[in-house]
Amino acid sequence: MPALKDFNQRFKYLCLSIIINAAGNALAISTNLGSAVWTGSAVNLSHWTGIPLGTAMFLYGVAVTILNQLLLGHFDRRRFVSNIMYTIPFSYLVAGFEYIWNILGVPQLGLVLRIILDVVGLFMVAVAVSMYTRSNLIMHPNDDLAYIIRFKFGSGSAIISQWLSYLPPLIIIGLSYFFTGRLYAIGFGTVWALVTQGAVMKWSDYHMFPKLKHHIDL
């Protein structure tokens, strides 16, 4: 049955993308040279408000999930549930991979090697986002925001949508710095992700697992 075969393919790519995404994020965190924009924003929000990081990230996810529904213009129950569901395996895998990278000694490596690994980790994140947005079964609410902007407002442009979706975390980072006078988890990797993630996603759409096509559902 073609429909079942298509679903199975999408599900396999989804599972693989979650693993790649978690491993890449954890590697960037382990290098201690700056993480992706949303992650860095959540860390700063936690320090600003005093809320534990896990709770801050969860509340962040709920807020962005609601924003996604508003941008869609109607309540999409499947998308709402999938946004919340994604964070469960993802968060535990990030913690597990970070432990592995730390055990392997990534934080103690020299600066040049850590820069290279930071870039590799963020490249993995962008590839993973491309994979599970194409699968379109469940997505992290932050990436679903970029997906909605891309296909509803951005004429399909991965680069434009990624930049627009960064506005909320950049605002939070700015406010956190204004009220605390300090920045956390922001550095080389954050700038790199800002500049390159949309372009890497666009490249990945065509060159990483090209048999996986976009399943647009808006």
PEWOHU-V885114 format. One record per residue. N is the residue number from 1. RES is the residue in one small letter. PSI is psi in degrees with one decimal (none if undefined). OMEGA is omega in whole degrees, 0 to 359 (* if undefined). NEAR is the number of other ideal C-beta (glycine too) atoms within 12 Angstrom. Layout:
N,RES,PSI,OMEGA,NEAR ; N,RES,PSI,OMEGA,NEAR
This chain:
1,m,119.3,184,7 ; 2,p,-40.2,183,8 ; 3,a,-42.3,180,10 ; 4,l,-40.6,178,10 ; 5,k,-41.3,179,12 ; 6,d,-43.1,179,20 ; 7,f,-44.3,180,17 ; 8,n,-40.6,178,16 ; 9,q,-46.1,180,23 ; 10,r,-39.4,181,30 ; 11,f,-41.0,179,22 ; 12,k,-44.0,178,21 ; 13,y,-36.0,177,35 ; 14,l,-50.0,181,34 ; 15,c,-43.4,179,24 ; 16,l,-38.9,182,25 ; 17,s,-36.9,179,41 ; 18,i,-41.3,179,37 ; 19,i,-46.5,179,27 ; 20,i,-42.4,181,34 ; 21,n,-46.9,181,43 ; 22,a,-43.5,180,37 ; 23,a,-41.2,180,34 ; 24,g,-45.0,177,41 ; 25,n,-43.7,181,46 ; 26,a,-38.0,179,41 ; 27,l,-42.3,178,40 ; 28,a,-41.1,178,47 ; 29,i,-42.9,184,40 ; 30,s,-30.3,179,35 ; 31,t,-21.3,180,39 ; 32,n,35.8,180,29 ; 33,l,14.4,180,35 ; 34,g,130.3,182,32 ; 35,s,-177.7,179,41 ; 36,a,161.7,190,46 ; 37,v,-49.3,182,42 ; 38,w,-41.4,180,45 ; 39,t,-46.7,178,42 ; 40,g,-37.5,178,41 ; 41,s,-43.2,180,41 ; 42,a,-39.3,178,42 ; 43,v,-44.7,179,36 ; 44,n,-38.3,176,37 ; 45,l,-40.7,179,38 ; 46,s,-45.2,180,26 ; 47,h,-36.1,182,27 ; 48,w,-45.4,186,25 ; 49,t,-17.2,184,20 ; 50,g,4.8,178,13 ; 51,i,137.1,177,19 ; 52,p,146.7,186,15 ; 53,l,-44.1,180,28 ; 54,g,-43.9,179,20 ; 55,t,-41.1,179,18 ; 56,a,-42.5,180,29 ; 57,m,-37.9,178,36 ; 58,f,-47.4,179,25 ; 59,l,-37.7,175,23 ; 60,y,-48.5,181,35 ; 61,g,-41.9,179,35 ; 62,v,-43.9,181,20 ; 63,a,-43.6,180,26 ; 64,v,-34.3,176,39 ; 65,t,-43.2,178,35 ; 66,i,-42.1,178,23 ; 67,l,-41.0,179,25 ; 68,n,-41.5,180,37 ; 69,q,-38.5,179,25 ; 70,l,-40.1,180,17 ; 71,l,-33.5,177,29 ; 72,l,-31.6,180,26 ; 73,g,3.1,177,12 ; 74,h,160.2,181,15 ; 75,f,119.8,178,14 ; 76,d,98.6,186,23 ; 77,r,-41.7,180,13 ; 78,r,-45.3,181,20 ; 79,r,-39.8,179,33 ; 80,f,-49.3,181,26 ; 81,v,-41.6,183,21 ; 82,s,-37.5,178,29 ; 83,n,-43.7,180,36 ; 84,i,-39.8,183,28 ; 85,m,-35.0,187,23 ; 86,y,-36.4,187,39 ; 87,t,-21.4,185,35 ; 88,i,-62.2,179,21 ; 89,p,-33.9,184,22 ; 90,f,-46.4,184,41 ; 91,s,-42.6,180,29 ; 92,y,-37.2,179,18 ; 93,l,-39.7,177,26 ; 94,v,-46.7,180,39 ; 95,a,-42.0,180,22 ; 96,g,-44.8,180,20 ; 97,f,-37.1,178,32 ; 98,e,-40.7,178,29 ; 99,y,-43.6,180,20 ; 100,i,-47.7,180,19 ; 101,w,-39.1,179,31 ; 102,n,-40.5,178,20 ; 103,i,-36.2,180,14 ; 104,l,-5.9,173,18 ; 105,g,19.5,180,15 ; 106,v,-43.8,182,30 ; 107,p,-21.2,183,24 ; 108,q,-1.8,180,16 ; 109,l,163.6,178,21 ; 110,g,164.3,186,14 ; 111,l,-44.8,183,16 ; 112,v,-45.3,180,13 ; 113,l,-39.0,180,20 ; 114,r,-35.1,175,28 ; 115,i,-45.7,179,24 ; 116,i,-44.9,181,22 ; 117,l,-34.6,176,34 ; 118,d,-44.8,178,39 ; 119,v,-42.9,179,29 ; 120,v,-44.8,180,29 ; 121,g,-43.8,181,42 ; 122,l,-31.7,173,45 ; 123,f,-43.2,178,33 ; 124,m,-40.8,179,35 ; 125,v,-46.8,181,47 ; 126,a,-40.7,177,43 ; 127,v,-43.8,181,35 ; 128,a,-41.1,179,43 ; 129,v,-42.6,176,47 ; 130,s,-42.2,183,42 ; 131,m,-49.0,186,42 ; 132,y,-16.1,170,43 ; 133,t,-33.7,175,47 ; 134,r,-39.4,178,38 ; 135,s,-42.7,176,36 ; 136,n,50.7,172,34 ; 137,l,-60.9,169,31 ; 138,i,149.0,180,33 ; 139,m,152.5,171,44 ; 140,h,138.0,183,43 ; 141,p,-33.3,179,37 ; 142,n,-43.0,180,42 ; 143,d,-30.2,176,48 ; 144,d,-33.2,176,44 ; 145,l,-47.7,178,40 ; 146,a,-37.1,180,43 ; 147,y,-45.7,180,44 ; 148,i,-45.3,179,35 ; 149,i,-40.9,184,34 ; 150,r,-47.0,188,36 ; 151,f,-12.0,178,26 ; 152,k,-30.3,185,24 ; 153,f,-18.6,189,20 ; 154,g,15.4,178,24 ; 155,s,32.3,177,13 ; 156,g,5.3,183,20 ; 157,s,117.0,178,23 ; 158,a,-35.2,183,34 ; 159,i,-48.3,180,27 ; 160,i,-45.3,182,22 ; 161,s,-38.1,180,31 ; 162,q,-43.0,178,37 ; 163,w,-43.6,180,25 ; 164,l,-37.3,181,25 ; 165,s,-17.4,178,41 ; 166,y,-9.5,182,32 ; 167,l,-47.6,179,24 ; 168,p,-50.0,180,29 ; 169,p,-33.7,178,38 ; 170,l,-36.8,176,25 ; 171,i,-43.7,179,17 ; 172,i,-42.1,178,37 ; 173,i,-43.7,179,35 ; 174,g,-44.4,179,21 ; 175,l,-40.6,179,20 ; 176,s,-44.2,180,30 ; 177,y,-38.1,181,21 ; 178,f,-40.6,185,14 ; 179,f,-23.3,182,17 ; 180,t,-22.1,182,20 ; 181,g,10.6,181,12 ; 182,r,156.4,175,15 ; 183,l,140.5,179,25 ; 184,y,145.2,176,28 ; 185,a,26.2,178,35 ; 186,i,128.0,182,34 ; 187,g,-149.4,182,28 ; 188,f,-46.8,183,28 ; 189,g,-34.9,179,38 ; 190,t,-45.5,178,34 ; 191,v,-43.0,179,24 ; 192,w,-44.9,180,32 ; 193,a,-41.7,179,42 ; 194,l,-42.2,186,32 ; 195,v,-35.6,193,20 ; 196,t,-20.4,192,29 ; 197,q,-43.0,179,42 ; 198,g,-42.4,180,32 ; 199,a,-40.2,179,24 ; 200,v,-38.0,175,33 ; 201,m,-44.7,179,41 ; 202,k,-44.0,178,29 ; 203,w,-42.2,182,19 ; 204,s,-34.0,179,32 ; 205,d,-33.5,185,29 ; 206,y,-23.4,189,19 ; 207,h,-20.1,178,16 ; 208,m,113.7,183,26 ; 209,f,59.8,186,24 ; 210,p,-18.2,178,15 ; 211,k,-19.9,179,17 ; 212,l,110.5,182,29 ; 213,k,161.3,177,19 ; 214,h,131.8,174,26 ; 215,h,87.4,187,24 ; 216,i,131.0,183,15 ; 217,d,86.3,181,22 ; 218,l,none,*,22
